[in-house]
């Protein structure tokens, strides 16, 4: 397993698992553990309950948009080995275009034009994040290999 894949998939999958674990821990009465997870993840998300997906009657540890971002990262990281093996690349312009929906959704809500909803937050987060592993994994692998070459000298 390459370092880039392990890093991108490992971190995004961990964030997904923690996001889901918090409400399930709350539902089973393990509030201290859930609180710990929420505190850990507070630096990466506002965690507003009104903008979160609920499981077992409790909000996830991140909002729907952040959950979509982690989901997009994890799914694309899983697809990366298959795509790279087939020589399928992704044009550089895809990332900025993928950022347009999340920007429009977030900014239009921020300035009071409309109120977003969780399904749209989840979708725009996913669309924004999905191209990123396709740009990140190979450079991380290259940096890791350069680091180990330097360490062997």
N, C-alpha and C positions, 0 to 999 in steps of 0.2 A: 504494500500500500504506500502510495506517495504521500509526502508531508502535506502538500497543498490540499489534497482531498481530505486527509485525516483532520487537518485544522479546520477547514471550512465546514465540512459535514459534521465533525465532532462538536464544534461550538454551536452550530445552528440546531442540531438535534438535541443537544443538552438544554438549550434555551426552550425548545419546544416541550421537552419532557418536564422541565421545571414549571413552565407556564400551566401545563395540564395538572401537574402534581399538586399545586397549591390548592385549587378548589376541591380536589378529591380528598386531600388531607383535612381540609376544613369540614367536609361532609362526614368524615369518619371521626371527628372530634379531636384531631391532632392539630389544634390551632397554633401551638407554639412552633411546630415545624413549618406550617403554612406561612406564619408570620416571618420566619427566618428566610424563606424563599422570596417572599414579597420584598423584604428589606434588601436582599441581595440584588434583586432585579429592579429596584426603584431607580437606580442610576441610569437605566437604559429606557425607561418608559414612565409616563405620567401616571399610569395605572388608574385612570378615572373609571369607576364602576359603570357609569353610563355609556362608556365607549368600549366596554369589554364584553367578551363572550362569556356566558355563564355555563358552568357544569355543575350538576347536582345542587343547584341553587346558589352557587358562589361564583364570583367573578374570577376569571383566569388571572394569573400574576402579571400579565401584560395586556394592553389594549388590543383590539381586533387588528389594527393596522400593524403593530409590532409583531403580532402573531403571524400575520400574512407575510411579513418580511422574513421571519425565521423559517416559515414554511417554504417560501420561494427559494431561499438559500439552500435548504436541505434537499428539496426536490431536484433543483438544478445540479447540485453537487452529485447526487445519485446518478443523474443523466450524463454527467461529464465523461466518465470512462467510455460509455457507449458512443457518444458523439465524437470524442477525440479518436477513438479507435477507427471510426469510419471516415475520419478526416473532415468532419463537419465543423466548420468554424462559425463565428458569429461576427458580423461586421461591427466596427467600432461605433457606428451611429446608433446602434440598438439601445445602448444604455441611456443616453440622453432622451431618446424618444420614450423609453420605458418609464422615465421619471416624470413625464408630462402628466399622466393621470393622477399620480399621488400628489403632485404639486397643485394641480387644479382643484382636487378634492380638498386638500388641506387649506389652501389659501382662500378658496371661496367660503369655507366654513369659518375660518379665522376672521375674515372681514365682515361676516354677518350676512352674506348673500343667501345662504341656505344652511341647513343642518344635514350633515352626512349621516349615514347609517352603517351599522356594523358590517353588513355583507359587502358594501362598497369599500369600506376601510380595509377589510380583509383582502379583497380582490386587488385594490390598488397597491397595497403593500407587497402582495405576491408578484404582481407584474413588475414593480420597481426592482425587486431583489433577484428575480429569476435569472437575469442575464449576468449578474455579478460573479458567480463562481466560474463562469466560462471565461472571464477575464482574469480572475484571481489565482486559480489553482496552478496554472503553469508558471507564472512568475514566482509564486511561493516555492514551488518545486525547484526552480532554478536558483533562487536565493539560498535554499537549504543545501543544495549540492555545492554551491560556491563556498558556503560556510564550512562544510565538511572537508572540501579540498584544502582550504586554508588551514584548518585544524590539523590536517595530516602532514603539513610541511614542517 
